Amino acid sequence: MVDAVVFDLDGVIVDSEPVWEEVRRAYVATHGGTWRADTQRRLMGMSTGE
Protein backbone atom coordinates (compact mmCIF):
# COMPACT_ATOMS: atom_id res chain seq x y z
CA MET A 1 0.00 0.00 0.00
CA VAL A 2 1.20 3.51 -0.77
CA ASP A 3 1.43 5.76 2.29
CA ALA A 4 2.26 8.99 0.50
CA VAL A 5 2.86 10.54 -2.89
CA VAL A 6 4.95 13.65 -3.48
CA PHE A 7 4.15 15.84 -6.47
CA ASP A 8 7.00 18.16 -7.35
CA LEU A 9 5.81 20.39 -10.16
CA ASP A 10 8.25 23.25 -9.83
CA GLY A 11 11.57 21.54 -10.43
CA VAL A 12 12.79 21.38 -6.82
CA ILE A 13 13.13 17.60 -6.51
CA VAL A 14 12.70 16.57 -10.15
CA ASP A 15 13.38 18.75 -13.19
CA SER A 16 9.80 18.66 -14.44
CA GLU A 17 9.92 21.93 -16.41
CA PRO A 18 10.75 20.20 -19.73
CA VAL A 19 7.68 17.98 -19.33
CA TRP A 20 5.46 20.97 -18.53
CA GLU A 21 6.81 22.81 -21.57
CA GLU A 22 6.02 19.85 -23.82
CA VAL A 23 2.46 19.60 -22.45
CA ARG A 24 1.83 23.35 -22.65
CA ARG A 25 3.33 23.56 -26.15
CA ALA A 26 1.04 20.73 -27.36
CA TYR A 27 -2.01 22.29 -25.68
CA VAL A 28 -1.35 25.68 -27.26
CA ALA A 29 -0.82 24.11 -30.71
CA THR A 30 -4.01 22.05 -30.38
CA HIS A 31 -5.97 25.21 -29.64
CA GLY A 32 -4.47 27.25 -32.50
CA GLY A 33 -2.05 29.32 -30.45
CA THR A 34 1.62 30.10 -30.94
CA TRP A 35 4.35 29.08 -28.50
CA ARG A 36 7.22 31.52 -28.93
CA ALA A 37 10.87 30.64 -28.30
CA ASP A 38 10.91 32.65 -25.02
CA THR A 39 7.50 31.56 -23.72
CA GLN A 40 8.79 28.91 -21.31
CA ARG A 41 11.33 31.32 -19.83
CA ARG A 42 8.62 33.97 -19.37
CA LEU A 43 6.29 31.45 -17.65
CA MET A 44 8.84 30.21 -15.11
CA GLY A 45 7.44 30.62 -11.61
CA MET A 46 3.88 31.22 -12.83
CA SER A 47 0.89 28.96 -12.97
CA THR A 48 -0.49 27.87 -16.34
CA GLY A 49 -3.56 30.04 -15.79
CA GLU A 50 -1.43 33.14 -15.32
C-alpha positions as CSV (number, residue, x, y, z in Angstrom):
1,M,0.0,0.0,0.0
2,V,1.2,3.5,-0.8
3,D,1.4,5.8,2.3
4,A,2.3,9.0,0.5
5,V,2.9,10.5,-2.9
6,V,4.9,13.7,-3.5
7,F,4.1,15.8,-6.5
8,D,7.0,18.2,-7.3
9,L,5.8,20.4,-10.2
10,D,8.2,23.2,-9.8
11,G,11.6,21.5,-10.4
12,V,12.8,21.4,-6.8
13,I,13.1,17.6,-6.5
14,V,12.7,16.6,-10.2
15,D,13.4,18.7,-13.2
16,S,9.8,18.7,-14.4
17,E,9.9,21.9,-16.4
18,P,10.7,20.2,-19.7
19,V,7.7,18.0,-19.3
20,W,5.5,21.0,-18.5
21,E,6.8,22.8,-21.6
22,E,6.0,19.8,-23.8
23,V,2.5,19.6,-22.4
24,R,1.8,23.4,-22.6
25,R,3.3,23.6,-26.1
26,A,1.0,20.7,-27.4
27,Y,-2.0,22.3,-25.7
28,V,-1.3,25.7,-27.3
29,A,-0.8,24.1,-30.7
30,T,-4.0,22.1,-30.4
31,H,-6.0,25.2,-29.6
32,G,-4.5,27.2,-32.5
33,G,-2.0,29.3,-30.5
34,T,1.6,30.1,-30.9
35,W,4.4,29.1,-28.5
36,R,7.2,31.5,-28.9
37,A,10.9,30.6,-28.3
38,D,10.9,32.7,-25.0
39,T,7.5,31.6,-23.7
40,Q,8.8,28.9,-21.3
41,R,11.3,31.3,-19.8
42,R,8.6,34.0,-19.4
43,L,6.3,31.4,-17.7
44,M,8.8,30.2,-15.1
45,G,7.4,30.6,-11.6
46,M,3.9,31.2,-12.8
47,S,0.9,29.0,-13.0
48,T,-0.5,27.9,-16.3
49,G,-3.6,30.0,-15.8
50,E,-1.4,33.1,-15.3
